[in-house]
Amino acid sequence: MIGSFERLVRPLLRALDPEDAHRLTIRMLKLAPPLGRVRDEARLAVRAFGLNFPNPVGMAAGFDKNADVPDALLRLGFGFVEVGTITPLPQAGNPRPRVFRLDADGAVINRLGFNSQGADAVLKRLAARANAGGIVGINIGANKDAPDRAADYVRLIERFAAVASYVTVNVSSPNTPGLRNLQQAGALDDLLARVVEARERVAPLAGPTPVLLKIAPDVSLGELDDIVGIARARRIDGMIVGNTTLSRPPSLRAGAAREAGGLSGRPLFHLATRMLAETYVRVEAAFPLIGAGGIDSGSTALAKFRAGASLVQLYSALVFRGLGLVGEIKAALVKALERERLDNLSEIVGTAAAAVTAESWPK
């Protein structure tokens, strides 16, 4: 039913400004009938960060910024949903236009700038669904004008630990000036120390809350050495690789490729997958990884697992492929397991990581 309806409305959505189309999509999901959740094959189940995921395909942060429709997305077949990015105080983000489709490239450029309704509004929605089940993580960020950005992350951990399945510390958006500086060794070590301390401080009342770190695919390998070393030393629970890129591959054809902002979608795949593999070999199984960036098919999702991901996230490809892509990816993963006579996805995680790191650097 949802698939047929989506095929009918997709031409309308594509005719709208990308941000207006997104708002209409959220509104439609709010109004969608509360159908039962899709049942997944047992072979797709994944245990990571102390959580049991019914399947490994997640909705990335950026789609449901204010936790308006996490349960609707779970009912559509996602194994988990990450809402946000959430900032402590409401902020409007950057001026419009700030989202651009690159139709010829299967890509999107955004310079949204952490537009958020703020912690109070999102906390009310997540508290209201506290007994609904399903894995709903939150992606947190600092307000643009915060005098102490690390304090913003600490404040959000304290407020959301009790209602979030996990929390992702986002220091990798390119659209908040100076935010990526928090990926530098000294700043990152201080930030993660404060975040983990806050998590432990509220744990007696909030329970255990996994903390993940989301990084950019644009860091150098030397910077990645520092990031992984700090993440391991601070004993965080996982990493997401990666966010959008500021680079512009020479293959881009759409005129909007010249717009400022972070590039996501198909052209990001090779860079993000290379950084995933580089991260995997450095992590040495200390914690699981989520692979994101350029997944638009079953084969690209499978490549992320082989490069080192235990879970994957997508968003931009849904603009071009629709929600049917979620089921397509899960079916392709099951077929791969059958073809290789494997019991679960953990048996393929990282099997190609070393080979990927030996390839020429993606352009």
PyMOL commands that set and color helices and strands:
alter all, ss='L'
color gray80, all
select helices_A, chain A and resi 2-15+18-31+42-44+70-75+103-105+119-128+149-160+179-183+185-206+221-233+255-258+266-283+298-307+316-321+324-339+345-347+353-357
alter helices_A, ss='H'
color red, helices_A
select strands_A, chain A and resi 46-48+51-53+57-59+80-86+99-102+107-110+136-140+167-170+211-215+238-241+262-265+289-292+311-314
alter strands_A, ss='S'
color yellow, strands_A
deselect
rebuild
show_as cartoon
